[in-house]
Amino acid sequence: MPNEVDARELYEALARHDGGRSYETIIAPWLDQAQGRYRAWLATAGEFSSWWAEKGAEPEGQDLVRELYALQRVSDRLLLTFQPPSDDPGSADPQPPLSEGEYLDAFTSLGMTSFGDGNAFDPFLHEIVEVEQADDPHAPIAITEVLWPGLMLGRLLFNRSGVRIRAGVEHAQRGVADRSPLYWTFLRRHRPTVDLSQGWGSNSQWRTDFRLDYRTPAGDRLNVAGCRPIDGDADLDPGHPMNLSPEERLLTSGVRRELLRHRCLLRTPEAAGTLAGSPGWERDLMPFDWRLPGSEG
């Protein structure tokens, strides 16, 4: 890594910190060292180009996609204070508490831009945090409150804005859209999360790739480094490890696309009864390499 600082170092310092003034004592000094070369390095990920395609062959590109993941872990920890409390009565209050202004200062100083208010609901930009169920089952998703701002790094989505919504059950089901596992995410205070770092050792977990979603003039490009067709590969045996698993096939094509866009299920799947025969299937689901057909972006 061509820098004097890294986000893993910042995350671990925040995890050890049990006092106040975390911004002044930990984050600000780290940011002072992260200007110049580090900020310029991050900026290369903001362009929609082919840099990620060579990340396996080019160590610097591989380092960058993993550094973005580590930086996302920092964001996940800092966002806990803006989230609903856990259903677990023994859950501790999030530490370290941070103001929205401090959160934004931390990431805009690295070259990111924020967004939040003034947008209609868009799964590219918005993460569902809580659902108010509308009486009309057909009522579309509407934002009722923004809980934290989102961040873009150039054309690359870094973090979605957290929102409360009102919606009919046919669009977003309370208890599913806001409490089922959130994929491509390390930490949330109020719901389970699943990412590829979980279950690995203290060093191996940091070799996790950041999900790359780009908003371009030609349209959104989701999970561009994905290598598995979202509807399976007809040229491969159904049991091939690079093809869809039985649980993935039990989700309809439309539900798989919703999961890729929203990073979670929106409603109880039609095949919920069959899926119940595979305990823990939601945590075992592996959508991380799903790729949309070229015609869908």
ZIDAUR-V555954 format. One record per residue. N is the residue number from 0. RES is the residue in three letters. SS is DSSP state (H for helix, E for strand, - for the rest). D_FIRST is the distance of its C-alpha to the first C-alpha in whole Angstrom. Layout:
n->[N,N]
res->[RES,RES]
ss->[SS,SS]
d_first->[D_FIRST,D_FIRST]
//
This chain:
n->[0,1,2,3,4,5,6,7,8,9,10,11,12,13,14,15,16,17,18,19,20,21,22,23,24,25,26,27,28,29,30,31,32,33,34,35,36,37,38,39,40,41,42,43,44,45,46,47,48,49,50,51,52,53,54,55,56,57,58,59,60,61,62,63,64,65,66,67,68,69,70,71,72,73,74,75,76,77,78,79,80,81,82,83,84,85,86,87,88,89,90,91,92,93,94,95,96,97,98,99,100,101,102,103,104,105,106,107,108,109,110,111,112,113,114,115,116,117,118,119,120,121,122,123,124,125,126,127,128,129,130,131,132,133,134,135,136,137,138,139,140,141,142,143,144,145,146,147,148,149,150,151,152,153,154,155,156,157,158,159,160,161,162,163,164,165,166,167,168,169,170,171,172,173,174,175,176,177,178,179,180,181,182,183,184,185,186,187,188,189,190,191,192,193,194,195,196,197,198,199,200,201,202,203,204,205,206,207,208,209,210,211,212,213,214,215,216,217,218,219,220,221,222,223,224,225,226,227,228,229,230,231,232,233,234,235,236,237,238,239,240,241,242,243,244,245,246,247,248,249,250,251,252,253,254,255,256,257,258,259,260,261,262,263,264,265,266,267,268,269,270,271,272,273,274,275,276,277,278,279,280,281,282,283,284,285,286,287,288,289,290,291,292,293,294,295,296]
res->[MET,PRO,ASN,GLU,VAL,ASP,ALA,ARG,GLU,LEU,TYR,GLU,ALA,LEU,ALA,ARG,HIS,ASP,GLY,GLY,ARG,SER,TYR,GLU,THR,ILE,ILE,ALA,PRO,TRP,LEU,ASP,GLN,ALA,GLN,GLY,ARG,TYR,ARG,ALA,TRP,LEU,ALA,THR,ALA,GLY,GLU,PHE,SER,SER,TRP,TRP,ALA,GLU,LYS,GLY,ALA,GLU,PRO,GLU,GLY,GLN,ASP,LEU,VAL,ARG,GLU,LEU,TYR,ALA,LEU,GLN,ARG,VAL,SER,ASP,ARG,LEU,LEU,LEU,THR,PHE,GLN,PRO,PRO,SER,ASP,ASP,PRO,GLY,SER,ALA,ASP,PRO,GLN,PRO,PRO,LEU,SER,GLU,GLY,GLU,TYR,LEU,ASP,ALA,PHE,THR,SER,LEU,GLY,MET,THR,SER,PHE,GLY,ASP,GLY,ASN,ALA,PHE,ASP,PRO,PHE,LEU,HIS,GLU,ILE,VAL,GLU,VAL,GLU,GLN,ALA,ASP,ASP,PRO,HIS,ALA,PRO,ILE,ALA,ILE,THR,GLU,VAL,LEU,TRP,PRO,GLY,LEU,MET,LEU,GLY,ARG,LEU,LEU,PHE,ASN,ARG,SER,GLY,VAL,ARG,ILE,ARG,ALA,GLY,VAL,GLU,HIS,ALA,GLN,ARG,GLY,VAL,ALA,ASP,ARG,SER,PRO,LEU,TYR,TRP,THR,PHE,LEU,ARG,ARG,HIS,ARG,PRO,THR,VAL,ASP,LEU,SER,GLN,GLY,TRP,GLY,SER,ASN,SER,GLN,TRP,ARG,THR,ASP,PHE,ARG,LEU,ASP,TYR,ARG,THR,PRO,ALA,GLY,ASP,ARG,LEU,ASN,VAL,ALA,GLY,CYS,ARG,PRO,ILE,ASP,GLY,ASP,ALA,ASP,LEU,ASP,PRO,GLY,HIS,PRO,MET,ASN,LEU,SER,PRO,GLU,GLU,ARG,LEU,LEU,THR,SER,GLY,VAL,ARG,ARG,GLU,LEU,LEU,ARG,HIS,ARG,CYS,LEU,LEU,ARG,THR,PRO,GLU,ALA,ALA,GLY,THR,LEU,ALA,GLY,SER,PRO,GLY,TRP,GLU,ARG,ASP,LEU,MET,PRO,PHE,ASP,TRP,ARG,LEU,PRO,GLY,SER,GLU,GLY]
ss->[-,-,-,-,-,-,H,H,H,H,H,H,H,H,H,H,-,-,-,-,-,H,H,H,H,H,H,H,H,H,H,H,H,-,-,-,H,H,H,H,H,H,H,H,H,H,-,-,-,-,H,H,H,H,-,-,-,-,H,H,H,H,H,H,H,H,H,H,H,H,H,H,H,H,H,H,H,H,H,H,H,H,-,-,-,-,-,-,-,-,-,-,-,-,-,-,-,-,-,H,H,H,H,H,H,H,H,H,-,-,-,-,E,E,E,-,-,-,-,-,-,-,-,-,-,E,E,E,E,E,E,E,E,-,-,-,-,-,-,-,-,E,E,E,E,E,E,E,-,E,E,E,E,-,-,E,E,E,E,-,E,E,E,E,E,E,E,-,-,-,-,-,-,-,-,-,-,-,-,-,-,E,E,-,-,-,-,-,-,-,-,-,E,E,-,-,-,-,-,-,-,-,-,H,H,H,-,-,-,-,-,-,-,E,E,E,-,-,E,E,E,-,-,-,-,-,-,E,E,-,-,-,-,-,-,-,-,-,-,-,-,-,-,-,-,H,H,H,H,H,-,-,H,H,H,H,H,H,H,H,H,H,-,-,-,-,-,-,-,-,-,H,H,H,H,-,-,-,-,-,H,H,H,H,-,-,-,-,-,E,E,-,-,H,H,H,-]
d_first->[0,4,6,8,9,8,11,12,13,15,17,18,19,21,22,24,25,29,30,31,29,26,25,26,25,21,20,21,20,16,17,18,14,13,15,14,11,10,13,13,10,12,15,14,15,18,20,21,21,20,16,16,18,16,13,15,15,12,8,7,10,9,6,8,11,10,9,12,14,13,14,17,18,18,20,22,23,24,26,28,31,32,33,36,37,36,40,39,41,39,36,35,34,31,29,27,30,29,30,30,29,27,25,25,24,21,20,22,20,17,19,20,24,26,29,32,36,38,37,39,37,35,33,30,30,31,31,34,35,39,41,45,47,49,53,53,51,50,49,45,42,42,40,42,39,36,34,31,29,27,24,22,19,21,23,21,22,20,23,27,29,31,35,38,41,44,45,47,47,47,43,42,43,43,42,40,38,37,37,36,32,29,27,23,23,23,25,28,31,34,33,31,28,26,23,21,20,23,25,22,21,19,15,16,17,13,13,15,15,16,19,19,23,24,27,28,31,32,32,29,27,26,24,23,21,24,25,29,32,33,36,36,36,39,39,37,39,39,38,35,32,31,34,35,36,39,38,36,39,41,40,41,39,40,38,35,35,35,33,30,31,32,29,32,36,39,42,43,43,46,45,45,48,46,43,44,45,41,40,37,36,35,32,32,32,29,28,25,25,28,28,31,33,33,36,35,31]
//
